[in-house]
Amino acid sequence: MAIYYTDSASKHNVPHEDIEYALFHPINKQRVDGRPRDVTFMFVGRPHELSRTFLEVGAAMRPDGRLEVFHAMELTDKWRWLLYAPGHTPWEE
């Protein structure tokens, strides 16, 4: 699967490798409103296995099959609750 990054995904200088680790090893995720026909989630995960910090990553599965990352930064209070929400679920629901 190809991953595409919007300019806004690079706004906070999070390396793509860290974003991808958080995406594919999430602690939790929440579906959010996005563009029509997109399947959009906010993910919370570590940037790498041994990290003590967390990232929030916004990504959308586009109708053409592309995974588009549009947001990535250090975890903020807005999404911190996902660390404590029950369940770790896979991308496909």
C-alpha positions in Angstrom: 0.0 0.0 0.0 1.4 3.4 -1.0 1.3 6.1 1.6 1.0 9.7 0.5 1.8 12.7 2.7 0.1 16.1 2.3 2.1 19.3 3.1 0.3 19.6 6.4 1.5 16.2 7.5 5.1 17.6 7.5 4.2 20.8 9.3 5.6 19.6 12.7 8.7 17.9 11.2 7.7 14.3 12.3 9.8 11.9 10.2 7.9 9.7 7.9 9.3 6.5 9.5 7.9 7.6 12.9 4.5 8.4 11.3 4.4 4.9 9.7 5.4 3.2 12.9 2.5 5.0 14.8 0.1 4.1 11.9 0.9 0.4 11.8 1.4 -0.1 15.5 -1.4 2.1 17.0 -2.3 2.1 20.7 -5.8 3.2 19.6 -7.7 5.0 16.9 -10.9 7.0 16.4 -12.9 7.4 13.3 -13.4 11.1 12.5 -15.3 13.1 9.9 -13.3 13.6 6.7 -14.0 14.1 3.0 -17.0 12.4 1.5 -16.2 8.8 0.6 -12.9 8.8 2.6 -12.5 6.6 5.6 -10.7 8.8 8.0 -9.1 8.0 11.4 -7.0 9.7 14.0 -4.4 7.3 15.3 -2.4 7.5 18.6 0.8 5.6 18.7 4.5 5.6 19.6 7.0 6.9 16.9 9.1 3.8 17.5 9.1 0.8 19.8 11.2 2.2 22.6 9.8 5.7 22.7 8.2 7.2 25.8 6.4 9.8 23.7 3.3 9.5 21.5 2.1 10.8 18.2 -1.3 11.7 16.8 -1.6 10.8 13.2 -4.5 11.7 10.9 -4.9 9.5 7.9 -7.6 8.8 5.3 -8.1 5.9 3.0 -9.1 7.5 -0.3 -11.6 5.9 -2.7 -8.8 5.1 -5.1 -7.0 3.0 -2.4 -4.4 5.5 -1.4 -3.6 6.0 2.3 -3.2 9.8 2.7 -1.6 11.1 5.9 -2.7 14.7 6.5 -1.7 15.3 10.1 1.2 14.2 12.4 2.5 15.7 15.6 3.3 15.0 19.2 0.2 13.9 21.1 -2.0 16.7 22.3 -4.6 16.8 25.1 -7.4 16.6 22.4 -6.5 13.0 21.6 -4.8 11.9 24.8 -8.0 10.1 25.9 -7.4 7.5 23.3 -4.5 6.2 25.4 -7.0 5.2 28.1 -9.9 4.2 25.9 -10.7 0.5 25.9 -9.6 -1.7 23.0 -6.9 -1.7 20.4 -8.6 -2.4 17.1 -7.1 -3.1 13.7 -7.4 -0.6 10.8 -10.1 -2.7 9.1 -13.3 -2.7 11.0 
